[in-house]
């Protein structure tokens, strides 16, 4: 998603090349021929297609987030939840680590009919090995946290969509923004990209946490339902490993928070020390060193 509004930025520069004239306040670049009308038309056509693709992407992302939010709310109201078997690669996948990738993948799966019948989808055929697990208080909290994260991301996606549509309309109208307006739009686009990345990362983190807890609940049921000593031993081993993984993950999150605090303190301390080491000026702060003299 960091690329969603990246195409908003170069529009001002291209607009300035209309008719072979540079934007106001800029000199023509030496050795660079102005674009011909045909070249300019082709470039505008490509930019329009890119912006249209970006609009479609953000629209689908928002639909997926909204569908997943509604799905989570329905899950929270049930006493039991049908949960499909977790992937053997669950702990090593990007989805288990959370972040924007996990949220985007879930959104793309939920934006329309899922041919694979994802877990929890109404009317979808249950995958082999799907068990009904009780909706414990721990699961309800994780479900509510994920639903809130998806809900919080929706207004940001709407902002991104409107920003892209505004650029698309301006491109179609053939307007030529002045450089100051272009710089303001670039700054706004960067802020919007940062907001979008944070919102999607929060949704992905909450989704990953929920998926791990669902896997734990599924293993708890599977341990009692499977037959055969080997299968029972495997379920117990997997459940023990997941419990340890969750405990270590909590410790890691705490350590990362402490590391961030110390990194901030380091930056603040250096910000106080380094200015004191800078050469003093002439105005009442001492004379600068003579040539050849060590500072």
C-alpha positions as CSV (number, residue, x, y, z in Angstrom):
1,X,0.0,0.0,0.0
2,X,2.9,2.4,0.2
3,X,2.6,2.7,-3.5
4,X,-1.1,3.6,-3.5
5,X,-0.6,7.3,-3.7
6,X,3.0,7.4,-5.1
7,X,1.6,8.2,-8.5
8,X,0.0,11.4,-7.2
9,X,3.4,13.1,-7.0
10,X,4.7,13.4,-10.5
11,X,1.6,15.0,-12.0
12,X,2.7,18.6,-11.4
13,X,5.9,18.0,-13.3
14,X,4.1,16.5,-16.3
15,X,1.5,19.2,-16.3
16,X,4.2,21.7,-16.6
17,X,5.4,20.2,-19.9
18,X,2.2,20.9,-21.7
19,X,2.8,22.7,-24.9
20,X,6.6,22.4,-24.4
21,X,6.6,25.1,-21.7
22,X,8.3,24.6,-18.3
23,X,6.4,25.5,-15.1
24,X,6.7,29.1,-13.9
25,X,10.0,29.8,-12.1
26,X,11.9,27.0,-13.8
27,X,14.3,27.2,-16.7
28,X,14.2,24.7,-19.5
29,X,16.6,21.8,-18.8
30,X,19.7,22.0,-21.1
31,X,19.9,19.2,-23.6
32,X,16.3,18.1,-23.1
33,X,13.8,18.6,-25.9
34,X,10.3,19.4,-24.9
35,X,7.7,16.7,-25.3
36,X,5.8,16.6,-28.6
37,X,2.0,16.7,-28.4
38,X,2.0,12.9,-29.3
39,X,4.5,12.1,-26.5
40,X,2.6,14.2,-24.0
41,X,-0.7,12.6,-24.9
42,X,0.8,9.1,-24.5
43,X,2.3,10.0,-21.1
44,X,-1.0,11.4,-19.9
45,X,-2.7,8.2,-21.1
46,X,-0.3,6.0,-19.1
47,X,-0.7,8.2,-16.0
48,X,-4.5,8.0,-16.3
49,X,-4.4,4.2,-16.6
50,X,-2.1,4.0,-13.5
51,X,-4.4,6.2,-11.4
52,X,-7.5,4.2,-12.5
53,X,-5.7,1.0,-11.4
54,X,-4.8,2.6,-8.1
55,X,-8.4,3.7,-7.6
56,X,-9.6,0.2,-8.3
57,X,-7.0,-1.3,-5.9
58,X,-8.0,1.0,-3.0
59,X,-11.7,0.4,-3.6
60,X,-11.2,-3.4,-3.5
61,X,-9.1,-3.0,-0.4
62,X,-11.8,-1.0,1.4
63,X,-14.5,-3.6,0.3
64,X,-12.3,-6.4,1.7
65,X,-11.7,-4.5,5.0
66,X,-15.4,-3.8,5.4
67,X,-16.4,-7.5,4.6
68,X,-13.8,-8.8,7.1
69,X,-15.1,-6.3,9.8
70,X,-18.6,-7.5,9.3
71,X,-17.5,-11.1,9.4
72,X,-15.7,-10.6,12.7
73,X,-18.7,-8.9,14.2
74,X,-20.8,-11.9,13.3
75,X,-18.2,-14.3,14.7
76,X,-18.2,-12.5,18.1
77,X,-21.9,-13.0,18.5
78,X,-21.7,-16.8,18.2
79,X,-21.1,-19.3,20.9
80,X,-18.9,-21.4,18.7
81,X,-16.8,-20.6,15.6
82,X,-16.0,-23.0,12.7
83,X,-12.2,-23.0,12.3
84,X,-10.4,-24.8,9.5
85,X,-7.0,-26.5,10.1
86,X,-4.1,-24.0,10.4
87,X,-1.3,-24.2,7.8
88,X,1.8,-26.1,8.9
89,X,3.7,-23.0,7.9
90,X,1.6,-20.8,10.2
91,X,4.4,-19.7,12.5
92,X,6.8,-18.9,9.7
93,X,4.5,-17.1,7.3
94,X,4.3,-13.4,6.8
95,X,0.6,-13.5,7.8
96,X,1.6,-14.8,11.3
97,X,3.9,-11.8,11.7
98,X,1.2,-9.4,10.9
99,X,1.8,-6.0,9.2
100,X,0.3,-4.6,6.0
101,X,0.9,-7.7,4.0
102,X,-1.4,-9.8,6.3
103,X,-4.2,-7.2,6.2
104,X,-3.9,-6.8,2.4
105,X,-4.1,-10.6,1.9
106,X,-7.1,-11.0,4.1
107,X,-8.8,-8.0,2.4
108,X,-8.2,-9.5,-1.1
109,X,-9.7,-12.8,0.0
110,X,-12.8,-11.1,1.4
111,X,-13.5,-8.5,-1.2
112,X,-15.7,-11.0,-3.2
113,X,-16.8,-14.6,-3.4
114,X,-14.0,-16.8,-2.1
115,X,-13.8,-19.9,-4.2
116,X,-11.9,-21.7,-1.5
117,X,-14.5,-21.0,1.1
118,X,-12.5,-19.3,3.8
119,X,-13.2,-20.1,7.5
120,X,-16.1,-18.2,9.0
121,X,-17.8,-17.3,5.7
122,X,-21.5,-17.7,5.7
123,X,-22.8,-20.4,3.3
124,X,-19.3,-21.5,2.3
125,X,-18.5,-25.3,2.4
126,X,-16.4,-26.2,5.4
127,X,-12.9,-27.4,4.7
128,X,-12.0,-30.9,5.7
129,X,-11.0,-31.0,9.4
130,X,-13.0,-27.9,10.3
131,X,-14.0,-28.0,14.0
132,X,-16.4,-25.8,16.0
133,X,-14.4,-24.1,18.8
134,X,-15.9,-22.2,21.7
135,X,-15.8,-18.5,21.6
136,X,-13.9,-17.8,24.8
137,X,-13.4,-14.4,26.3
138,X,-9.8,-14.4,25.0
139,X,-11.1,-15.0,21.5
140,X,-13.8,-12.3,21.8
141,X,-11.2,-9.7,22.8
142,X,-9.0,-10.6,19.8
143,X,-12.0,-10.6,17.5
144,X,-13.1,-7.1,18.8
145,X,-9.5,-5.8,18.5
146,X,-9.3,-6.9,14.8
147,X,-12.7,-5.6,14.0
148,X,-11.8,-2.2,15.5
149,X,-8.5,-2.1,13.5
150,X,-10.3,-2.8,10.2
151,X,-12.9,-0.1,11.1
152,X,-10.2,2.4,11.8
153,X,-8.5,1.8,8.5
154,X,-11.6,2.4,6.4
155,X,-11.6,6.2,6.6
156,X,-7.9,6.3,5.6
157,X,-8.6,4.2,2.6
158,X,-11.4,6.6,1.7
159,X,-9.0,9.5,2.0
160,X,-6.6,7.8,-0.4
161,X,-9.3,7.1,-2.9
162,X,-10.5,10.7,-2.9
163,X,-6.9,12.0,-3.3
164,X,-6.3,9.7,-6.3
165,X,-9.7,10.7,-7.8
166,X,-8.8,14.4,-7.4
167,X,-5.6,13.9,-9.3
168,X,-7.4,12.0,-12.0
169,X,-9.9,14.7,-12.5
170,X,-7.1,17.4,-12.6
171,X,-5.3,15.3,-15.2
172,X,-8.4,14.9,-17.3
173,X,-9.1,18.6,-17.1
174,X,-5.6,19.5,-18.3
175,X,-4.9,22.0,-15.5
176,X,-1.4,23.2,-14.7
177,X,-0.8,23.6,-11.0
178,X,1.9,26.0,-9.8
179,X,5.0,24.6,-8.1
180,X,3.9,25.7,-4.6
181,X,0.6,23.7,-4.9
182,X,2.5,20.7,-6.2
183,X,4.8,20.7,-3.2
184,X,1.8,20.9,-0.9
185,X,0.2,18.0,-2.6
186,X,3.4,16.0,-2.3
187,X,3.6,16.6,1.4
188,X,0.0,15.7,1.8
189,X,0.5,12.5,-0.2
190,X,3.5,11.5,2.0
191,X,1.4,12.0,5.2
192,X,-1.5,10.0,3.7
193,X,0.9,7.2,2.8
194,X,2.2,7.1,6.3
195,X,-1.3,7.1,7.8
196,X,-2.3,4.3,5.5
197,X,0.7,2.1,6.2
198,X,0.1,2.5,10.0
199,X,-3.6,1.7,9.7
200,X,-3.0,-1.4,7.6
201,X,-0.2,-2.6,9.8
202,X,-2.4,-2.3,12.9
203,X,-5.1,-4.4,11.1
204,X,-2.6,-7.0,10.0
205,X,-1.1,-7.3,13.5
206,X,-4.5,-7.8,15.0
207,X,-5.5,-10.3,12.3
208,X,-2.3,-12.3,12.9
209,X,-2.9,-12.3,16.7
210,X,-6.4,-13.6,16.1
211,X,-5.3,-16.3,13.6
212,X,-2.8,-17.6,16.2
213,X,-5.4,-17.8,18.9
214,X,-7.8,-19.6,16.5
215,X,-5.1,-22.1,15.7
216,X,-4.6,-22.7,19.4
217,X,-8.3,-23.2,19.9
218,X,-8.5,-25.6,16.9
219,X,-5.6,-27.6,18.3
220,X,-7.3,-27.9,21.7
221,X,-10.3,-29.5,20.0
222,X,-8.3,-31.6,17.5
223,X,-6.3,-33.1,20.3
224,X,-9.5,-34.7,21.6
225,X,-11.1,-35.6,18.3
226,X,-8.2,-37.2,16.4
227,X,-7.7,-40.9,16.7
228,X,-4.4,-42.8,16.8
229,X,-1.4,-42.3,19.1
230,X,0.7,-40.5,16.5
231,X,-2.0,-38.0,15.7
232,X,-2.8,-37.3,19.3
233,X,1.0,-36.9,20.1
234,X,1.3,-34.5,17.1
235,X,-1.6,-32.4,18.3
236,X,-0.2,-32.2,21.8
237,X,3.3,-31.3,20.5
238,X,1.9,-28.6,18.2
239,X,-0.2,-27.1,21.0
240,X,2.8,-27.0,23.3
241,X,4.9,-25.3,20.6
242,X,2.2,-22.7,19.9
243,X,1.9,-21.9,23.6
244,X,5.6,-21.3,23.8
245,X,5.6,-19.3,20.6
246,X,2.9,-17.0,21.9
247,X,4.8,-16.5,25.2
248,X,8.0,-15.7,23.4
249,X,6.2,-13.3,21.0
250,X,4.8,-11.4,24.0
251,X,8.3,-11.1,25.4
252,X,9.6,-9.9,22.0
253,X,6.9,-7.3,21.7
254,X,7.8,-6.0,25.2
255,X,11.5,-5.9,24.4
256,X,10.9,-4.1,21.1
257,X,8.9,-1.5,23.0
258,X,11.8,-1.1,25.5
259,X,14.3,-0.9,22.6
260,X,12.2,1.9,21.0
261,X,12.2,3.8,24.3
262,X,16.0,3.6,24.6
263,X,16.5,4.6,21.0
264,X,14.4,7.7,21.6
265,X,16.4,8.5,24.7
266,X,19.6,8.1,22.8
267,X,18.4,10.5,20.1
268,X,17.3,13.1,22.7
269,X,20.7,12.8,24.5
270,X,22.7,13.2,21.3
271,X,20.5,16.2,20.4
272,X,21.7,17.9,23.6
273,X,25.4,16.9,23.3
274,X,26.2,17.5,19.7
275,X,25.3,21.2,19.5
276,X,27.6,21.8,22.4
277,X,30.5,20.4,20.4
278,X,29.9,22.6,17.4
279,X,32.3,25.5,16.7
280,X,31.2,28.7,18.5
281,X,30.5,31.8,16.5
282,X,32.2,35.2,16.8
283,X,29.3,37.0,18.4
284,X,30.0,36.7,22.2
285,X,30.7,32.9,21.9
286,X,34.4,32.9,21.5
287,X,36.6,33.1,18.4
288,X,36.9,30.3,15.8
289,X,40.2,28.4,15.8
290,X,43.0,29.7,13.6
291,X,43.9,27.9,10.4
292,X,45.9,24.8,11.2
293,X,44.8,24.7,14.8
294,X,42.8,21.7,16.0
295,X,39.2,22.4,17.0
